[in-house]
Amino acid sequence: MDRNGLLAALAAFPYDKEEYWLITGAAMVFYGMKEETADVDLGCGAALASRLEKDGFLYRRTEDGMRHFRYGENVELFEGWMADAVVTVEDVNVVTVEGLLEMKRRLGREKDLRDIERIERWLANAPPRSLLFPDQAVE
């Protein structure tokens, strides 16, 4: 799924956009670090996870006891999956690049190690944050 597909999937997701955020591969596509991802991974809080459960969506418990949902063919939600902070860029909530790196380090799979290298290359060549995210306050 490319960036346009990602944005279309988010537009079709019927829950409040303030209650979830892009993580992992979806965040990488959104930031322009890679062209596509297999699915849309979202982090969410306990309130949205409880709403999904109440709405009848099946879930499994992760190793840390949080809920992991599948929504349709290509959206997955992970309760409480977060590192660093969430920023809003172009009206989309997304984990920060620093948080994305931390998540990938925690996962530590072979594909995550490749993604870490990709993120670090992207950071080394990225323009200043103020140009990347003009709608964000830069400290």
Secondary structure, DSSP 8 states (H G I E B T S, - for coil): --HHHHHHHHHH--S-GGGEEE-HHHHHHHHTSSS--SSEEEEE-HHHHHHHHHTT--EEE-TTS-EEEEETTTEEEEET---S-EEEETTEEEE-HHHHHHHHHHH--HHHHHHHHHHHHHHHH---HHHH-TTS---
